[in-house]
Amino acid sequence: LLGVAGLAALPAPAAAPAAGEDEMRHVVELAAQPATSGWAWLLATGKAQSTLKAAEAKYNTTAAKAFAALSKLSYCGPRPGIFGAIGMSCSTLDLPGASSACERANFEVIPGFVRLLTAENATEAQDAAFGYAAKLYAPGGKTVVKNESVVLIFRGSVKTLKSAGIDEAAGMTGNMTSCSGCKVHGGYRHSFDSLSSGIRSALTEFKCQPRSDCTIHVSGHGAGAAVAAIAAWELSKAGYHIGTSYIFAAPRIGNHQFSHQLTMEFSGTAASWFTIAQGPVFQVTFRRDGVPRWPDDEHYASWGIEAYYANSSAEMPSVCYAGVQGCGVQRIPKSNQLPGDHCKSPEAPDGDLCEFSDWSQMCFGGLGFEITDVLRSLSPNSTGPAQPAEEQAVDWSPVENTGVQRNALRNASGASEMFSLPSLQAFAALAKIAYCGDLPGLTSVVQSSCTGKHGPCSRAGFGVVPNTVHTAVAPWGWTPGAIFAYTALVRRTEPDLAEGPFFMPAEACVVAFRGGVMAANQAMSRDVKLVPLNWWHCPGCYVSSGLKKAWTAIREGVTDALNKTGCVHNETGTNKVFVTGHGSGGSLAAVAAYFLDKYGYNVQLSWSFEGNRVGNAAFMHFLHTQLGKGSRPVGMWQVTHANDAAPRLPGRGKGYGEYSTRVHFDTSNATAHQLCTTPGDKDRECGSNAYSRSDLEKGHALDAFCSPPYAPRGEMCAWRALPFQCYIGGYMA
């Protein structure tokens, strides 16, 4: 093979057009373009229709199930049991009434011929780019696999920041072999390049040479399917024969020109009389999965032959040209797309391409799907260790254009349209967790308590991306560690949550500030002198001297943590940030929102729980009119409970202004809340302002401050009895 990046070899000689080839090329060019009304007539005639029918006849559900099982096993990653799990899941089983998926498809993996594909510069065991190669043989019977075959399987996206970065690197690169004008997704191309050396080594070891009897099959799920398609192209141009293959839930990977060429190459029909038919490569899709229509960018185009399952009970898919109006996932309105369908497939073991019924038995123990099913039936209540979150397949859609959220914000006309109790409770949980400080269990608590599948964050429509939690610690005066915050990357779990009242972006960072736990924090809160900000964009703005000093102390730590988490200011990608905190942490969150906005971050709708007043009227006006670049009617919510004194301090006589939008809880019922959204005198008696000074509770240990109804388990002040989870991790919300 020639070329590290492309596995390129000598290009095939130019072929004279075969009969009907010009028509086929014209139709495929249209397929790469947005769907047109002319498709119904074009597909009814000529080469395009005959090619599609020929491919449809080659679709084999039994073979697809075998490829789905092999693709699912890639989510084991480089765990010691993956070799045994592949061999047992794709071999002849000596069990009465049981057979493996590959056995039913009349092919098997040759024992001992499995090689892992890892990035050349991998620095961690669970690198984002991963796959494996296996040598196959066909013992007899009808099958899509011939002897002297190799299958290349590529893993999809997992829940790591590095993997997320591959999905997000959607800028196109043009280094595709023998494809003038072709451009492809930069992240997926990089993943292929990083695995190319391992692919070459495996093919050489398996004695699979170009222009030989060796046939290569490719498969993968999600991002892995995209890498598989790129691999198929490069190997084809290097002189290899690509056999019938099945890839699952693949995103769009290239521009119109590349999509056109892919469709021509892998339709399963020879382009001319002296060329060999490549493929077909079937893109298997399911129900309302939105990933096959992503990236949602006009420069990207769908390609190839789609095999679409409308539901899990369908015996056969509908086969059509991907991207055509009315074909497969194209028939689903974008507003009805469902991220949960990305991992589902009737072809997959247990109907799921991502989640193992017994991860430890398979990926560590080396048992196959059928054996684990038998063991589970014999002992249904036994459970092994769960798969670490950072090794699991992503259960959300890739980041896409935020136009839906932006348009929804523009259409929000009143503050009440931007209030969501589930969002409030989710950010209250994140604020409470900040009381753990820099203890060893913090990361686990954040990830366990704020998943996209259960708990308060899931109800608010988002989850924390594993391994994205980072901390910032700073002293106050001579007291080390007095100021603390942590950051985490979160992703929206449902497309419609971009709409009101959630207005969740596809991806953002959270900064949660810890409330007061030391005497130094009380000193910070008592330093109430108003000092100028001296910034032209906020004329006449003054803030609390103590809070400004606190932010100055922790500023570099917070921005460094945001950078590690995946948010960088002045970027068009993940520059969106939520801030939250309780007590003095809520006060610091409000000041941090101002400075992060100044630095170029896009501050999202945020929450200050039982926080003090933080600045003069001009500053408070800025918070509520300029955060989010003035794109929404609410800049930030202040949340108060009963007769808590903290939100009323410092008093108005000291020159402090008030939050323009407040949520007040007066009872133990979280659903009985009051929205105070009319600035000025009309709101003077709303919420906590209705209490006289003599009726206010003072001191942080009192129930109004620490035990509001919106708090996880009715308690915000975790420092009063620090949960054991702060030390060992686990669910705390």
C-alpha positions, 0 to 999 in steps of 0.5 A: 500500500502506498501512502500513510494517510490514504492507503493509496495505490496506483489508480485504476485506468480510466474506463470507457462509459458502459451502456447506461453509465451516463444516465446513472451518473446523472441520476446519482449527481441529482441524488447528491443534491437536495431532493427534487420532484424529478426523482420519482420519474428518474428512478422509474427508468434506466440504469439507476432503477436497475442498479437499485433493484439489483442492490435490493436483491443483495440485501441479506438480513442474516448477514446484516445481523452478523455485521451488526454484532461485529460492530457492536463488539467494537464498543468493548474497546481494547479490553482483554475479552474482546478477542474471545467475544469476537471469536465466540460471537462469530463462530460455530457454537456447540450448543443445542438450539443455539448458533452465532449470528455469523454462523447463521450467515454462513461465515466465521472468524478464523480463531487467532486472526483478530487484530486491534486497530488503535491510533498510532499516537494513542496516549490512553487505553480508550483512545477515540479512534479504535477498531479491529480487523478479523480474517473470515472464512466461509465453511459453505452455503450461501453467504456474502463472504468468500474465503480469503476475506477480511472484515474491518470494524470501526468503533463509533463515538464514545463519551469522551471529550476527544471523541466529541472533538472528532465529531465536531471537526466538521470542516472538510479536507480534500485529500481523498485519493483519485477524487478531484474536487472531493472533500470529506469530514476532517475529524473522520478523515483524521480518525482513518489516517490515525488507524491506517498503519494498523490497517496496513499491518493487519492486511499484510499479516492476513496475506490480503493483497491488492488485486488478489482474491482477497475481499474486504468488508467494512462495518461500524456504527455512527462515526465508526460507519463514517470511518468505514466508508472512508476506508472502503474508498481508500482501499478500493482506490488502492486496488482492493475489492470491497465486498457486500458491507453493512454500516449502521446509522452513518452520518453524512461524510462529504461534499456533493462531489464525494457523495456522488463518487461514493454512490457510483463506486459502492452501488454493487454494479460495475461501472464498465465491462472490465471493472469489478463491482464494488460493494454494495455498501448498505447504510442501515438506518432506523426510524427517527434517527437524526444522525444520518442527516447530520452534519446539517450543512448545505455543503454535505450530501447523503450518498449511497444505498440506504436500507431503512427500518421504519420500526423494530418489527419490520422484517425487511428494510425499504431500500432507496438512494440515501438523501432522496426526498421520501427515502428512509430517514428523509421522510422524518421531519427534523423536529421529530428526530429522536436521538434514542433511535441512533443506537437502535436497530432490529439487526443488532443483538438485543435490538441495540448497537451500543448497550451490552446486556452483560458488558463485563462477561463479554468485554472482560470475560470474552463470552459471546452474545449467545452465551451471555444470553444463556447465562442471563436466563439461568441467573436473571438477577446477577449483575456484573460491573457496568461499563465505564461511562467514558467507554460507552457509546454516545446516546445523543445526537452529534452537535449541530447548528444551533439555529433552532435554539437561536430562532426559539430565543428570538420568538420568546416574548416574555420572561415567563416563557423562559422558566423551566422548573426541571432546568432550575432543579438540574442546576440546583443539583449542580450547585449543590455538588459544588459543596464537595469541593476538590474532594476525590469523589467530585468527578464521579458525583457530577457524572453519576448525578447528571447523566442524560438517562436519569436524575434531574439533568435528564429531566431538564434535557441534558447530560454531562459528558464523562471525563470533562469535569475540571476544577478551579481553586483559589485563596481568599487572603491568607486562606487557601482553597476558600474559593472553589468552582468546577466545570463540565461539558453538557449536551442536549439529549433531545432536539425539541429541547432547543425550543422553550421553555428549556432553550438548551443549546446542543452543547455547552459548559457549566461553571458551578461555584461553591457557596460559603463554607469558611470564615473567609467566605463570610469576609468576602460577602461582608466586603460590600463596598461598590467598586467600578468596573471601568468598561465602556460596554457597561457604563456606570457599572459597579459591583461588590468589592469582595466579589470582584476580588474573588473573581480576580483570584479564581479567574485564571483557574476558571478559564483554564478549566473551561478550556480543558472542559472543551469551551473556548471563548471567541470560538463559534463552537462550544463557547456557550457557558452556564453559570450557577451557584448557591449562596455566595457561590450564586453571587459569584456566579452572577459576577462571573457571568459578566466577566465571561461575557466580556471575554467572549463567551456566550453566557446562557440562561443561568441561575443564582440560588439564594445569592446576595445582591451583587452590584448597582442598578446599572450592573443589574440592568446589564446582566438582564439585557446584555447576557446572551448578546441581548438575544433573550428576555431573561439574562439570569434567574435569581431563585429565593425561598421563603424569608431567607435574608441572603437575597435581600442583602446588601440593602437598597440603601447601600446602592445595590440594584435588584435582579430583574427576574426572580423565582420565589418559593414560599412553601414546601411544594416546588410546583408552587412558585412565584415569578417576579418579572416586572422590574421597578416598584411594581415588583417591590412586594413580590417574592422575598421582598414581601417580607419585612426586615424583622421577618427575615431569617439571618445566618446561613444555617437556617432552613429558609436558606438551606432547605428550599423545596427545589433542592435535591432531597430538600437540602442545598447546604451539603456542607452541614453534613458532607455526603460520603459521595464527595469522598467515594463518588456516586449519585448525590442528586 
